[in-house]
Amino acid sequence: MHINFTTHVIIMKTKSAFSERFKSARLMNGFSLQDLADALDEKLSRQALHRYEKGEVIPDGEKIYLLSKAMNVSVDYFFRDTKVELGEIEFRKLKKMPQKEASIIKEKTKEYLSRYLELEEILNLSGKFENPLKDLGAITTYEQANSAAEQLREKWGLGKGPIYNIVELLESNNIKVVKLDVNENFDGLQTLVNEAVPVVAYNSKKANKPDRIRFTLLHELAHLLLKFGEMTEKQKENLCHQFAGAMLLPEKTLKEELGNHRNKLSINELGSIKKQYGISMQAIAMRAKDCNITNEHYTKQFFFLFEQMNWRIDEPIEYQGAEESNRFEQLLFRALIEEQISISKAASLSNQSLAEFKKQYQPMF
């Protein structure tokens, strides 16, 4: 009787895990149950899919293979143990984001993190995150946001010069960075996973504008690290913008580049600073105003010019830096070469088929 009860519990847990993963994969692809049935050419009915999602039954291996192909996940995905619970997410720029799009973003974030955290568990890595600004009081002014950025640069040993790779910087300080291929209108998000692991995400569709990705990541970092006093959402967003600008281009550095007071700024001058520090020309102009180098009147003229020249989205001079981290891949090949995982497990953690993984990487082994 005891063995039967234990077996029953295991089966129920397996069904529950499968149903949860099944629903996550469906939402990640933006499918309704009928959409999924259509994608499967009705090889599985909507009613059968409904039973899988409710945890009433687990399909056989052949059906699981069909599901994995239709939803672009590995077979192993449906039975992965690593639990990922996202904290609260505010889609600040997209208050009216359709539920379907919000679900795609959340589930893609969870899927990547489940693989990342499982890999860290296998390697017994426990990089606990400590908020370096936890002792700061509530931020309510530009001066406080600027000071917070200066303190963070100091704690992370960044000096006053350019930061060449924001993604790598965050990952090296135990903040997971997720690259999402989602709705064009989405810029980024931040949250805590399992109430302990800080995460920031950005949209890979912005990859042709790395300066925008950099600013977005640091804006989300402000939301992650700082506490704010009583204020409107717009005021909070402005303070996060100011923090991001101060991280990319500290006030002292900016004054060394521009001088303490200017009546005008040159487009080529701003482009040169942009190429060195990876911050947009428009953000530099805002920094110059915030640091009292230029005044409000000139700043309005500057943005009017950018509007007239259609430079608000595509600035006349581009930043050529790359924003990337190879930490996940490094850990994957470390686990593989130390025989802590098999090639098939490495393929699964990469969300690839074994054949795809071997084709891409086996010549390097």
C-alpha positions in Angstrom: 0.0 0.0 0.0 2.8 2.4 0.9 4.6 1.7 -2.5 1.3 2.3 -4.3 0.7 5.6 -2.5 4.3 6.8 -3.2 3.9 5.8 -6.9 0.6 7.7 -7.0 2.2 10.8 -5.6 5.0 10.7 -8.1 2.6 10.3 -11.0 0.5 13.2 -9.7 3.6 15.4 -9.4 4.7 14.5 -12.9 1.3 15.3 -14.3 1.3 18.6 -12.6 4.8 19.5 -13.7 4.0 18.5 -17.3 0.7 20.4 -17.4 2.4 23.6 -16.1 5.2 23.3 -18.6 2.7 22.6 -21.4 0.7 25.7 -20.6 3.9 27.8 -20.3 5.1 26.6 -23.8 1.7 27.4 -25.3 1.6 30.9 -23.9 5.2 31.5 -24.9 4.2 30.9 -28.5 1.1 33.0 -28.2 -1.2 30.0 -29.0 -4.7 29.3 -27.9 -5.5 25.6 -27.6 -7.2 25.8 -31.0 -4.1 27.6 -32.5 -1.9 24.7 -31.2 -4.3 22.1 -32.6 -4.1 23.9 -36.0 -0.3 24.1 -35.8 -0.3 20.3 -35.3 -2.6 19.9 -38.3 -5.2 18.4 -36.0 -2.9 15.4 -35.2 -4.0 16.2 -31.7 -7.5 17.6 -31.0 -8.2 20.7 -28.9 -10.0 18.4 -26.4 -6.9 16.2 -26.0 -4.7 19.3 -25.6 -7.1 20.6 -22.9 -6.7 17.4 -20.9 -2.9 17.7 -21.1 -3.0 21.2 -19.8 -5.4 20.3 -16.9 -2.9 17.5 -15.9 -5.5 14.8 -16.5 -3.1 12.8 -18.7 0.5 12.8 -20.0 0.8 12.1 -23.7 3.1 9.4 -25.0 6.6 10.0 -26.4 5.5 10.4 -30.0 2.9 13.0 -29.0 5.4 14.9 -26.8 7.8 15.0 -29.7 5.0 16.5 -31.9 4.3 19.1 -29.2 7.9 20.0 -28.8 8.3 20.7 -32.5 5.1 22.7 -32.7 6.1 24.9 -29.8 9.8 25.1 -30.5 11.0 23.6 -27.2 13.1 20.5 -26.4 11.3 17.3 -25.2 13.2 17.6 -22.0 11.6 21.1 -21.4 8.3 19.4 -20.4 10.0 17.6 -17.5 12.5 20.2 -16.2 12.5 20.4 -12.4 13.8 23.9 -11.9 11.1 26.2 -10.7 10.9 29.8 -11.8 8.5 32.2 -10.2 8.6 35.7 -11.5 8.0 38.6 -9.1 5.8 41.5 -10.1 6.4 43.0 -13.5 5.3 46.4 -14.6 5.0 47.0 -18.3 5.6 50.7 -17.8 5.6 51.9 -21.4 2.8 49.5 -22.4 0.1 50.0 -19.9 -2.4 48.6 -22.4 -0.2 45.7 -23.6 -2.5 42.9 -24.8 -2.5 40.0 -22.4 -1.2 37.6 -25.1 1.9 39.8 -25.6 2.5 40.1 -21.9 2.2 36.3 -21.5 4.7 35.7 -24.3 7.2 38.0 -22.6 6.8 36.4 -19.2 6.9 32.9 -20.4 10.0 33.4 -22.6 11.7 35.0 -19.6 10.8 32.0 -17.4 11.9 29.5 -20.0 15.4 31.0 -20.4 15.9 31.4 -16.7 14.8 27.8 -16.0 17.6 26.6 -18.2 20.1 29.1 -16.8 19.3 28.4 -13.1 19.4 24.6 -13.7 22.8 24.9 -15.3 24.0 26.9 -12.2 22.5 24.2 -9.9 24.4 21.5 -11.8 27.7 23.4 -11.4 26.8 24.1 -7.7 27.2 27.9 -8.3 25.5 30.1 -5.7 26.2 33.7 -6.7 24.0 35.4 -4.1 23.0 38.9 -5.0 23.5 41.8 -2.6 21.9 45.1 -3.5 24.9 47.5 -3.3 22.6 50.5 -2.8 20.3 48.9 -0.2 21.3 51.4 2.5 20.3 54.4 0.5 17.1 56.2 1.6 14.2 57.0 -0.7 15.2 58.8 -3.9 13.2 61.9 -4.7 15.5 64.3 -6.6 17.9 64.4 -9.5 20.8 65.0 -7.1 20.0 61.8 -5.2 19.7 59.8 -8.4 23.0 61.2 -9.6 24.7 60.4 -6.3 23.3 56.8 -6.4 24.9 56.3 -9.8 28.2 57.6 -8.6 28.1 55.3 -5.5 27.3 52.3 -7.7 30.1 53.1 -10.1 32.4 53.3 -7.0 31.2 50.0 -5.5 31.6 48.2 -8.8 35.0 49.7 -9.4 34.1 51.4 -12.7 35.9 54.7 -12.3 34.7 57.7 -14.4 35.4 56.3 -17.9 33.2 54.4 -20.4 31.4 51.2 -19.6 32.0 49.0 -22.6 29.5 46.1 -22.0 26.5 46.7 -19.7 25.2 43.1 -20.2 28.5 41.6 -19.0 28.7 44.1 -16.2 25.3 43.1 -14.8 26.0 39.4 -15.2 29.3 39.7 -13.4 27.4 41.2 -10.5 24.9 38.4 -10.2 22.1 40.0 -12.1 20.7 37.8 -14.8 20.2 39.4 -18.2 17.6 38.0 -20.6 17.5 38.8 -24.3 13.9 38.5 -25.7 12.7 38.4 -29.3 9.3 39.9 -28.7 6.9 42.8 -29.6 8.7 45.8 -31.2 7.2 48.2 -28.7 8.7 46.4 -25.7 12.0 47.8 -24.4 12.8 46.1 -21.1 11.7 44.8 -17.7 13.1 44.0 -14.3 11.9 41.6 -11.6 13.0 39.2 -8.9 12.9 35.4 -9.6 12.1 33.1 -6.8 12.2 36.2 -4.5 16.0 36.2 -4.7 17.5 36.4 -8.2 17.4 39.8 -9.9 16.6 39.9 -13.6 16.6 42.5 -16.3 15.5 41.8 -19.8 15.7 43.7 -23.1 14.4 43.3 -26.6 16.8 41.8 -29.2 14.9 43.6 -31.9 16.7 46.8 -30.7 20.1 45.2 -31.4 20.8 47.6 -34.2 20.6 50.4 -31.5 23.0 49.2 -28.8 23.0 52.6 -27.1 19.3 52.2 -26.6 19.8 48.8 -25.1 22.4 50.1 -22.7 20.2 52.9 -21.5 17.2 50.5 -21.1 19.2 48.1 -19.0 20.4 50.8 -16.7 17.0 52.3 -16.5 15.6 48.9 -15.4 18.6 48.6 -13.0 17.4 51.8 -11.3 14.0 50.3 -10.7 15.7 47.2 -9.4 18.1 48.8 -6.9 16.5 52.1 -5.8 13.7 53.0 -3.5 11.6 56.0 -4.4 9.6 58.4 -2.3 6.0 59.5 -2.9 5.8 60.7 -6.5 4.0 60.2 -9.8 4.9 57.4 -12.2 6.3 60.0 -14.6 8.5 61.5 -12.0 9.9 58.0 -11.1 10.6 57.3 -14.7 12.5 60.6 -15.1 14.6 59.7 -12.0 15.4 56.3 -13.6 16.4 58.0 -16.8 18.6 60.4 -14.9 20.3 57.4 -13.0 20.9 55.6 -16.4 22.4 58.8 -17.9 24.6 59.3 -14.8 25.8 55.7 -15.0 26.8 56.0 -18.6 28.3 59.5 -18.4 29.1 60.8 -14.9 28.7 64.5 -14.3 32.4 65.1 -13.7 33.3 63.2 -16.9 30.7 65.1 -18.9 32.0 68.5 -17.7 35.5 67.4 -18.7 34.2 66.7 -22.2 31.9 69.7 -22.6 33.1 72.3 -20.1 31.1 73.7 -17.2 28.9 76.0 -19.3 27.9 76.0 -22.9 25.6 78.1 -25.1 25.5 75.5 -27.9 26.5 71.9 -28.6 27.9 70.6 -31.8 26.3 67.6 -33.5 29.7 66.2 -34.3 30.9 66.8 -30.8 27.9 64.9 -29.4 28.5 62.1 -31.9 32.1 61.7 -30.8 31.0 61.4 -27.1 28.2 59.0 -28.1 30.7 56.7 -29.9 33.0 56.7 -26.9 30.5 56.3 -24.0 27.7 54.4 -25.7 25.0 57.0 -24.8 22.6 58.6 -27.4 23.1 62.2 -28.5 19.7 63.1 -27.1 20.5 61.6 -23.7 23.8 63.5 -23.7 21.8 66.7 -24.4 19.5 65.9 -21.4 22.5 65.2 -19.2 24.0 68.5 -20.2 20.8 70.3 -19.1 20.5 68.2 -15.8 24.2 69.1 -15.0 23.5 72.8 -15.7 25.9 72.9 -18.6 23.1 74.1 -20.9 19.8 75.7 -20.1 16.2 74.7 -20.7 15.7 77.1 -23.6 18.7 75.6 -25.6 17.5 72.0 -24.8 14.1 72.8 -26.3 15.8 74.2 -29.4 18.1 71.1 -29.6 15.1 68.7 -29.6 13.2 70.8 -32.1 16.1 70.5 -34.5 16.2 66.7 -34.0 12.5 66.5 -34.7 12.8 68.6 -37.8 15.7 66.5 -39.1 13.9 63.2 -38.3 16.8 62.2 -36.0 14.7 61.3 -32.9 14.8 57.5 -33.8 17.8 57.3 -36.2 20.5 59.7 -35.0 23.0 60.9 -37.6 25.9 59.2 -35.8 25.8 55.6 -34.5 27.4 53.8 -31.6 29.1 50.6 -32.8 29.6 48.8 -29.5 28.2 45.3 -28.8 26.0 44.3 -25.8 26.5 40.6 -25.1 27.4 38.1 -22.4 28.7 34.6 -23.0 28.4 33.5 -19.4 25.6 30.9 -20.1 27.6 29.3 -23.0 30.8 29.3 -20.9 29.0 27.5 -18.0 27.5 25.1 -20.5 30.8 24.0 -22.0 32.4 23.9 -18.6 29.8 21.5 -17.4 30.2 19.5 -20.6 34.0 19.2 -20.6 33.9 18.3 -16.9 31.4 15.6 -17.7 28.8 17.0 -15.4 26.3 16.9 -18.2 25.9 14.8 -21.3 25.8 16.1 -24.9 22.1 15.5 -25.0 21.6 17.4 -21.8 23.8 20.3 -23.2 21.5 20.3 -26.2 18.4 20.4 -24.1 19.8 23.3 -21.9 20.5 25.2 -25.2 17.0 24.5 -26.3 18.3 22.7 -29.4 17.8 19.2 -30.7 20.8 16.9 -30.3 21.4 16.9 -34.0 21.4 20.8 -34.1 23.7 21.0 -31.2 26.2 18.5 -32.6 26.2 20.2 -36.0 27.0 23.5 -34.4 29.5 22.5 -31.7 30.9 19.0 -32.0 33.7 19.9 -34.3 35.1 22.1 -31.5 35.2 19.3 -28.9 
